[in-house]
């Protein structure tokens, strides 16, 4: 609209408002609000609630996510900050530095407790995916190592997790039968970066050591101190996040696993 048209428009508007006011004063009523000019609201409408991340399917299972992993890493109130690199021996419950998240299966059929310097998992249902995430710090390059003992049936998964933020993370997952997978998880679910089998895993009621190094875009995996594979991720490139592990049941249960310790170290 050019200047002349703008001038005529506003002049007409002024004349209209003046005539309306004049009629109101003559009739003794209050000035009317011109038609087409709505009154301003007296209250600010409430903000729409934030939606949770949508559910996605787990790989090779019929389970679906019920909860997302943490989007924020809350800092507990402490008098002294914990070390950046450490060994968690699970002599006692490390809450609130760690958080337990059941993202698949019936969480009422999962029991965890601390005893005899171990964190025990009892899973009495199918496809229960229980993540234990260290929430105090985030890490870029990091080396993880975990020792776990199987006390029950030989049908479970033990996983290590690095660079977890919201629904994004890398996961090195080992089935009790010797199959392993490296996943890059995001909104689409579990994206397989590599998989294979290993004879390094001790099967049955045994103790095994699991290791994972996340350095740059390269993920290196270990079983009982021996490297099994090193894989570069040139697609997802997750750069930073929390660390932790996952204990899962599959199609046979009950499952009983004891986690003896986990180390978070410089790569």
Backbone torsions as a table, in degrees:
resi	resn	phi	psi	omega
1	UNK	NA	125.7	-178.8
2	UNK	-77.4	174.9	-173.6
3	UNK	-62.2	-38.7	-178.0
4	UNK	-64.5	-44.6	-179.8
5	UNK	-65.9	-41.1	177.0
6	UNK	-58.4	-43.9	-178.1
7	UNK	-61.5	-44.8	-179.6
8	UNK	-65.6	-38.1	-179.5
9	UNK	-63.0	-49.2	-178.2
10	UNK	-68.6	-35.0	177.3
11	UNK	-63.0	-43.7	179.2
12	UNK	-63.2	-38.5	179.9
13	UNK	-64.8	-41.9	179.4
14	UNK	-63.0	-44.0	-179.7
15	UNK	-61.8	-43.3	-178.7
16	UNK	-61.5	-46.6	-178.6
17	UNK	-65.1	-39.3	-178.8
18	UNK	-63.6	-41.6	-179.4
19	UNK	-66.5	-37.5	-180.0
20	UNK	-65.5	-42.5	179.0
21	UNK	-64.3	-40.2	-178.8
22	UNK	-63.3	-44.5	-179.9
23	UNK	-63.2	-36.6	-179.9
24	UNK	-66.8	-40.3	-178.4
25	UNK	-68.1	-37.0	-179.9
26	UNK	-66.3	-40.5	-177.2
27	UNK	-79.9	-6.8	177.5
28	UNK	84.7	4.2	-179.3
29	UNK	-92.3	176.7	176.5
30	UNK	-77.3	151.9	179.0
31	UNK	-57.4	136.6	-179.8
32	UNK	-85.2	151.7	174.7
33	UNK	-80.3	125.7	-178.5
34	UNK	-56.2	141.6	177.4
35	UNK	-63.3	142.0	178.6
36	UNK	89.2	-5.4	177.5
37	UNK	-115.1	91.9	-174.5
38	UNK	-66.8	147.8	175.7
39	UNK	-68.5	149.9	178.8
40	UNK	-75.4	138.5	178.7
41	UNK	-66.0	146.1	-178.8
42	UNK	-86.0	-18.6	179.9
43	UNK	-128.5	148.2	176.5
44	UNK	-81.1	125.3	-178.6
45	UNK	-62.7	145.8	-179.4
46	UNK	-64.3	148.2	178.3
47	UNK	-69.5	147.8	177.6
48	UNK	-67.8	141.2	-179.9
49	UNK	-64.5	145.6	178.3
50	UNK	-75.0	129.9	-178.5
51	UNK	-81.4	145.5	175.2
52	UNK	-75.4	156.9	177.1
53	UNK	-57.9	142.7	-178.6
54	UNK	-69.9	156.4	-178.3
55	UNK	-73.1	148.9	175.6
56	UNK	-133.0	159.3	-178.4
57	UNK	-82.9	141.9	173.6
58	UNK	-77.7	152.1	-178.4
59	UNK	-73.1	137.4	172.9
60	UNK	58.6	24.4	177.1
61	UNK	-140.7	172.1	175.6
62	UNK	-100.9	2.6	-176.4
63	UNK	-78.8	156.1	175.7
64	UNK	-128.1	155.8	179.3
65	UNK	-65.6	136.8	174.5
66	UNK	-109.4	-25.5	179.6
67	UNK	-140.4	147.0	174.7
68	UNK	-90.2	154.5	172.5
69	UNK	-69.2	164.7	-170.3
70	UNK	-63.1	138.1	176.5
71	UNK	-89.2	-24.1	178.4
72	UNK	-125.7	153.2	-178.7
73	UNK	-109.4	91.7	-176.1
74	UNK	-67.4	139.8	178.4
75	UNK	-96.7	119.2	179.0
76	UNK	-71.2	158.3	177.7
77	UNK	-81.9	114.8	-179.1
78	UNK	-137.1	160.1	178.9
79	UNK	-87.2	-22.0	-179.5
80	UNK	-140.9	129.3	-178.6
81	UNK	-72.5	142.0	178.5
82	UNK	-70.7	160.7	177.7
83	UNK	-67.4	153.5	-178.9
84	UNK	-69.4	-42.9	174.8
85	UNK	-109.2	141.2	-171.9
86	UNK	-166.1	170.6	170.0
87	UNK	-118.3	121.2	176.0
88	UNK	-92.9	112.8	-176.3
89	UNK	-96.7	-1.7	174.5
90	UNK	57.3	35.2	172.4
91	UNK	-65.1	-25.4	177.2
92	UNK	-151.0	170.2	179.8
93	UNK	-65.0	119.5	-177.9
94	UNK	-84.1	10.6	176.2
95	UNK	-57.6	140.2	12.3
96	UNK	-98.7	12.6	-179.2
97	UNK	-69.8	-25.1	-179.8
98	UNK	-116.5	152.8	177.1
99	UNK	-132.5	139.7	179.5
100	UNK	-99.8	129.3	-177.4
101	UNK	-132.2	117.5	176.1
102	UNK	-97.9	110.3	-174.0
103	UNK	-105.1	-1.7	177.2
104	UNK	-154.4	146.2	177.4
105	UNK	86.2	-177.9	-176.7
106	UNK	-88.1	108.5	-178.3
107	UNK	-66.3	-19.8	177.1
108	UNK	-71.4	-14.1	177.8
109	UNK	-100.3	14.7	174.7
110	UNK	-112.0	131.0	174.5
111	UNK	-125.2	130.9	173.3
112	UNK	-126.1	145.4	176.8
113	UNK	-159.1	164.4	-177.2
114	UNK	-115.1	126.4	-178.9
115	UNK	-162.2	145.7	175.1
116	UNK	53.9	40.2	179.0
117	UNK	59.6	37.0	177.3
118	UNK	-140.9	156.2	167.8
119	UNK	-104.0	117.2	-175.1
120	UNK	-98.5	139.2	174.7
121	UNK	-117.7	127.8	171.7
122	UNK	-122.5	114.8	-177.1
123	UNK	-114.8	115.3	-174.6
124	UNK	-114.3	39.5	179.0
125	UNK	-160.9	166.2	-177.4
126	UNK	-79.6	146.7	169.7
127	UNK	50.3	47.6	173.0
128	UNK	-91.3	120.1	-178.8
129	UNK	-111.0	107.4	-174.9
130	UNK	-114.6	113.0	-179.3
131	UNK	-100.4	134.1	175.8
132	UNK	-115.4	110.2	-168.1
133	UNK	-113.6	129.8	175.0
134	UNK	-82.3	115.7	-167.4
135	UNK	-105.9	0.8	-174.4
136	UNK	-76.4	-40.9	-178.9
137	UNK	-124.3	159.8	166.7
138	UNK	-111.3	157.2	-174.6
139	UNK	-135.0	146.0	169.9
140	UNK	-94.4	-86.4	175.3
141	UNK	-87.4	133.0	-174.2
142	UNK	-158.9	152.5	173.6
143	UNK	-116.5	130.9	-179.4
144	UNK	-119.1	142.5	176.2
145	UNK	-145.8	138.2	-175.9
146	UNK	-141.4	140.7	174.8
147	UNK	-115.5	128.1	-177.9
148	UNK	-135.4	148.0	179.6
149	UNK	-121.6	135.5	178.7
150	UNK	-93.0	122.3	179.1
151	UNK	-107.3	-5.2	-174.1
152	UNK	-125.6	-141.8	-179.0
153	UNK	-68.6	150.8	-177.8
154	UNK	-89.4	63.8	-178.4
155	UNK	-151.8	78.6	-175.3
156	UNK	-153.7	172.9	174.9
157	UNK	-124.5	139.0	169.2
158	UNK	-123.1	129.3	-175.7
159	UNK	-131.6	153.0	169.6
160	UNK	-113.3	146.1	-175.2
161	UNK	-129.4	133.5	172.8
162	UNK	-132.8	158.9	177.6
163	UNK	53.6	43.3	179.2
164	UNK	-84.9	123.7	170.2
165	UNK	-144.5	117.5	-177.3
166	UNK	58.6	-120.1	-177.3
167	UNK	-98.5	12.0	-179.8
168	UNK	-109.8	130.0	174.0
169	UNK	-170.9	163.4	169.5
170	UNK	-99.4	141.5	-179.4
171	UNK	-139.0	123.5	172.8
172	UNK	-99.0	111.0	-171.9
173	UNK	-116.7	131.5	-177.8
174	UNK	-124.1	121.2	174.0
175	UNK	-79.3	151.5	-177.0
176	UNK	-65.6	-13.9	177.2
177	UNK	-86.8	-5.0	177.7
178	UNK	109.6	-6.6	175.5
179	UNK	-79.1	144.4	177.7
180	UNK	-133.1	156.7	-179.9
181	UNK	-142.1	145.7	168.5
182	UNK	-116.0	121.3	-177.9
183	UNK	-114.1	147.3	161.7
184	UNK	-111.7	109.1	-175.6
185	UNK	-95.6	135.1	175.3
186	UNK	-147.6	-157.9	-178.9
187	UNK	-59.8	-25.0	-179.4
188	UNK	-83.1	-5.3	-178.1
189	UNK	105.7	-148.5	-178.3
190	UNK	-89.0	114.6	178.0
191	UNK	-103.6	118.7	-174.3
192	UNK	-77.2	121.0	175.0
193	UNK	-94.4	-21.9	179.0
194	UNK	-175.9	158.8	178.4
195	UNK	-159.2	165.0	179.7
196	UNK	174.8	-166.2	177.8
197	UNK	-130.5	155.6	-179.7
198	UNK	-141.5	144.7	174.3
199	UNK	-96.4	1.6	-179.3
200	UNK	-75.5	-20.7	-178.1
201	UNK	-78.3	131.2	175.1
202	UNK	-85.2	122.4	-173.5
203	UNK	-94.9	159.5	-179.9
204	UNK	88.2	-154.1	-179.0
205	UNK	-82.5	80.8	-174.0
206	UNK	-134.1	169.9	175.4
207	UNK	-105.2	131.5	179.0
208	UNK	-130.6	152.3	178.8
209	UNK	-113.8	127.8	-177.9
210	UNK	-116.4	136.1	-178.9
211	UNK	-134.6	152.2	-178.5
212	UNK	-154.4	130.7	175.1
213	UNK	-119.0	126.1	176.8
214	UNK	-111.4	108.1	-175.4
215	UNK	-139.1	116.7	-173.5
216	UNK	61.3	-131.2	177.3
217	UNK	-103.1	20.5	-178.7
218	UNK	-112.9	130.0	176.9
219	UNK	-113.2	124.3	179.4
220	UNK	-116.9	136.5	-173.6
221	UNK	-120.5	146.9	-176.3
222	UNK	-135.7	148.3	170.2
223	UNK	-130.0	122.7	178.6
224	UNK	50.4	44.2	173.5
225	UNK	83.3	-1.7	-178.3
226	UNK	-112.6	130.9	178.6
227	UNK	-67.5	133.2	177.6
228	UNK	-107.4	-27.0	-178.5
229	UNK	-170.6	147.0	172.5
230	UNK	-126.6	125.5	-172.8
231	UNK	-128.4	134.7	175.7
232	UNK	-96.1	135.7	177.1
233	UNK	-107.1	107.0	178.0
234	UNK	-103.7	10.9	-176.4
235	UNK	-109.5	-55.3	-171.5
236	UNK	-92.1	-41.7	172.7
237	UNK	52.8	49.8	173.8
238	UNK	-65.1	132.7	-168.7
239	UNK	-105.5	-28.6	-173.3
240	UNK	-160.7	149.7	176.4
241	UNK	168.8	-170.2	-178.4
242	UNK	-79.7	170.0	177.5
243	UNK	-125.2	163.8	178.6
244	UNK	171.3	-160.0	179.6
245	UNK	-148.7	170.2	-176.7
246	UNK	-137.3	133.0	170.9
247	UNK	-115.5	129.1	-174.5
248	UNK	-133.7	147.3	167.6
249	UNK	-95.3	160.3	177.3
250	UNK	-114.8	-118.4	-176.1
251	UNK	-102.6	-3.9	178.8
252	UNK	-123.6	136.7	-176.7
253	UNK	-154.2	164.9	10.8
254	UNK	-79.2	156.6	178.3
255	UNK	-115.3	137.3	177.4
256	UNK	-131.4	116.3	-178.4
257	UNK	-128.9	138.5	172.7
258	UNK	-116.4	124.6	177.4
259	UNK	-95.7	117.0	-174.8
260	UNK	-80.4	-47.4	179.5
261	UNK	-162.5	161.8	173.0
262	UNK	-139.6	135.0	179.0
263	UNK	-109.8	134.8	172.4
264	UNK	-115.0	117.4	-169.4
265	UNK	-140.2	166.6	174.8
266	UNK	-72.2	134.9	-177.2
267	UNK	-70.2	NA	NA
